[in-house]
């Protein structure tokens, strides 16, 4: 795990918001893009691990 509690909460909220916007506001390709991005954000928030943090040696966990 390389994500702190606040990082996970913020990612979860933004991820859910992206999915909601995609489902109720958008159509077509943008809808798919936002659902995928939202899903990735929710997934990383639930797991507590962000693969993009690894190559940059970032950790928000205290």
MARBA-3410 file (N, C-alpha, C, O; in Angstrom, 1 decimal):
62
0.8,-1.2,0.0,0.0,0.0,0.0,0.9,1.2,0.0,1.8,1.3,0.8 ~ 0.6,2.2,-0.9,1.3,3.4,-1.0,0.5,4.6,-1.0,0.9,5.7,-1.4 ~ -0.8,4.5,-0.5,-1.7,5.6,-0.5,-2.2,5.8,1.0,-2.5,4.9,1.7 ~ -2.2,7.1,1.4,-2.7,7.4,2.7,-4.3,7.5,2.7,-4.9,7.4,1.6 ~ -4.8,7.7,3.8,-6.3,7.7,4.0,-6.9,8.8,3.2,-7.9,8.6,2.5
-6.4,10.0,3.3,-7.0,11.2,2.6,-6.9,11.0,1.1,-7.8,11.3,0.4 ~ -5.8,10.5,0.6,-5.6,10.2,-0.8,-6.7,9.2,-1.3,-7.3,9.4,-2.4 ~ -6.9,8.2,-0.5,-7.9,7.2,-0.9,-9.3,7.8,-0.9,-10.1,7.4,-1.8 ~ -9.6,8.6,0.1,-11.0,9.2,0.2,-11.2,10.1,-1.0,-12.2,10.0,-1.7 ~ -10.2,11.0,-1.3,-10.4,11.9,-2.5,-10.5,11.1,-3.8,-11.3,11.5,-4.6
-9.7,10.1,-4.0,-9.8,9.3,-5.2,-11.1,8.6,-5.3,-11.7,8.6,-6.4 ~ -11.6,8.1,-4.2,-12.9,7.4,-4.2,-14.0,8.4,-4.6,-14.9,8.0,-5.4 ~ -14.0,9.6,-4.0,-15.1,10.6,-4.3,-15.0,11.0,-5.8,-16.0,11.0,-6.5 ~ -13.8,11.3,-6.3,-13.6,11.7,-7.7,-14.0,10.6,-8.6,-14.7,10.8,-9.6 ~ -13.6,9.4,-8.3,-13.9,8.2,-9.1,-15.4,8.0,-9.2,-16.0,7.8,-10.3
-16.1,8.1,-8.1,-17.6,7.9,-8.1,-18.2,9.1,-8.9,-19.2,8.8,-9.7 ~ -17.8,10.3,-8.7,-18.3,11.4,-9.4,-18.1,11.3,-11.0,-19.0,11.6,-11.7 ~ -17.0,10.8,-11.4,-16.7,10.6,-12.8,-17.7,9.5,-13.4,-18.2,9.7,-14.5 ~ -17.9,8.5,-12.6,-18.9,7.4,-13.1,-20.3,8.0,-13.2,-21.0,7.7,-14.1 ~ -20.7,8.7,-12.2,-22.1,9.3,-12.2,-22.2,10.3,-13.3,-23.3,10.2,-14.0
-21.3,11.1,-13.6,-21.3,12.1,-14.7,-21.4,11.3,-16.0,-22.2,11.6,-16.9 ~ -20.6,10.2,-16.1,-20.6,9.4,-17.4,-22.0,8.8,-17.6,-22.5,8.8,-18.7 ~ -22.6,8.3,-16.6,-23.8,7.6,-16.7,-25.0,8.5,-17.0,-25.9,8.1,-17.7 ~ -25.0,9.7,-16.4,-26.2,10.5,-16.4,-26.1,11.7,-17.3,-27.1,12.4,-17.6 ~ -24.9,12.1,-17.8,-24.7,13.3,-18.5,-24.2,13.0,-19.9,-24.6,13.7,-20.9
-23.2,12.1,-20.1,-22.5,11.9,-21.3,-23.0,10.7,-22.1,-23.7,9.8,-21.6 ~ -22.7,10.7,-23.4,-23.0,9.6,-24.3,-21.7,9.3,-25.1,-20.8,10.2,-25.2 ~ -21.7,8.2,-25.7,-20.6,7.9,-26.7,-19.3,7.6,-26.0,-19.2,7.0,-24.9 ~ -18.2,8.0,-26.7,-16.8,7.6,-26.3,-16.5,8.3,-25.0,-15.8,7.7,-24.2 ~ -16.9,9.5,-24.8,-16.6,10.2,-23.5,-17.2,9.5,-22.3,-16.6,9.4,-21.2
-18.3,8.9,-22.5,-18.9,8.1,-21.4,-18.1,6.9,-21.1,-17.8,6.6,-19.9 ~ -17.6,6.2,-22.1,-16.7,5.0,-21.8,-15.4,5.5,-21.1,-15.0,4.8,-20.2 ~ -14.8,6.6,-21.6,-13.6,7.0,-21.1,-13.7,7.4,-19.6,-12.9,7.0,-18.8 ~ -14.8,8.1,-19.2,-15.0,8.5,-17.8,-15.3,7.3,-17.0,-14.9,7.2,-15.8 ~ -16.1,6.3,-17.5,-16.3,5.1,-16.7,-15.1,4.4,-16.4,-14.9,3.9,-15.3
-14.2,4.2,-17.4,-12.9,3.5,-17.2,-12.0,4.3,-16.2,-11.5,3.7,-15.2 ~ -11.9,5.6,-16.4,-11.1,6.4,-15.4,-11.7,6.4,-14.0,-10.9,6.2,-13.0 ~ -13.0,6.5,-13.9,-13.6,6.4,-12.6,-13.4,5.1,-11.9,-13.2,5.0,-10.7 ~ -13.5,4.0,-12.7,-13.3,2.7,-12.2,-11.9,2.5,-11.7,-11.7,1.8,-10.7 ~ -10.9,3.0,-12.5,-9.5,2.9,-12.0,-9.3,3.6,-10.7,-8.7,3.1,-9.8
-9.9,4.8,-10.6,-9.7,5.6,-9.4,-10.4,4.9,-8.2,-9.8,4.9,-7.1 ~ -11.6,4.4,-8.4,-12.3,3.7,-7.3,-11.5,2.4,-6.9,-11.3,2.1,-5.7 ~ -11.0,1.7,-7.9,-10.2,0.5,-7.7,-8.9,0.8,-6.9,-8.6,0.1,-5.9 ~ -8.2,1.9,-7.3,-7.0,2.2,-6.5,-7.3,2.7,-5.1,-6.6,2.4,-4.2 ~ -8.4,3.4,-5.0,-8.9,3.8,-3.6,-9.2,2.7,-2.7,-8.8,2.7,-1.6
-9.9,1.7,-3.3,-10.2,0.5,-2.5,-9.0,-0.4,-2.1,-8.9,-0.9,-1.0 ~ -8.1,-0.5,-3.1,-6.9,-1.3,-2.8,-5.8,-0.6,-2.0,-5.0,-1.2,-1.3 ~ -5.8,0.7,-2.1,-4.7,1.5,-1.4,-3.4,1.5,-2.1,-2.4,1.9,-1.5 ~ -3.4,1.0,-3.4,-2.2,1.0,-4.1,-2.3,1.6,-5.5,-3.3,1.4,-6.2 ~ -1.4,2.6,-5.8,-1.4,3.3,-7.1,-0.1,2.9,-7.8,1.0,3.2,-7.4
-0.3,2.2,-8.9,0.9,1.7,-9.7,1.7,2.9,-10.3,2.9,2.7,-10.5 ~ 1.1,4.0,-10.5,1.8,5.2,-11.0,2.8,5.8,-10.0,3.7,6.5,-10.3 ~ 2.5,5.6,-8.7,3.4,6.1,-7.7,4.7,5.3,-7.6,5.7,5.9,-7.2 ~ 4.7,4.1,-8.0,5.9,3.2,-7.9,7.1,3.8,-8.6,8.2,4.0,-8.0 ~ 7.0,4.1,-9.9,8.3,4.5,-10.6,8.8,5.9,-10.2,9.9,6.2,-10.3
7.9,6.7,-9.6,8.3,8.0,-9.1,8.6,8.0,-7.6,8.9,9.1,-7.0 ~ 8.5,6.8,-7.0,8.9,6.7,-5.5,8.0,7.6,-4.7,8.5,8.3,-3.7 ~ 6.7,7.7,-5.0,5.8,8.5,-4.2,5.0,7.6,-3.3,4.6,6.5,-3.6 ~ 4.8,8.1,-2.1,3.9,7.4,-1.1,3.2,8.5,-0.3,3.9,9.4,0.3 ~ 1.9,8.4,-0.2,1.1,9.4,0.6,0.8,8.7,1.9,0.1,9.3,2.8
1.2,7.5,2.1,0.9,6.8,3.4,1.9,7.3,4.5,3.1,7.5,4.2 ~ 1.3,7.6,5.6,2.1,8.1,6.7,2.4,7.0,7.7,3.1,7.2,8.7
END
